[in-house]
Amino acid sequence: MSILRAGDEKYHYRDGSHRWVPPDPDEDQAVWEEQVRQHKHGHLRNERPKVRLRRLV
């Protein structure tokens, strides 16, 4: 089971790995990478998740 906060979906692929390429090709790559780094830092700080998603295998 994966635990994601609301809005985290855009930073993850379906397998739970982080998306280092922006979903919008017009988005600045450097800006996107910084957002992903900050998102990952939230994982490391063990922020309390707000949404629980269950992945079916």
Stockholm file with secondary structure:
# STOCKHOLM 1.0

chainA/1-57         MSILRAGDEKYHYRDGSHRWVPPDPDEDQAVWEEQVRQHKHGHLRNERPKVRLRRLV
#=GR chainA/1-57 SS CEEECTTGGGGBCTTSCBCCSCSSTTSCHHHHHHHHHHHHHHHHTTCCCSEEECCCC
#=GC SS_cons        CEEECTTGGGGBCTTSCBCCSCSSTTSCHHHHHHHHHHHHHHHHTTCCCSEEECCCC
//
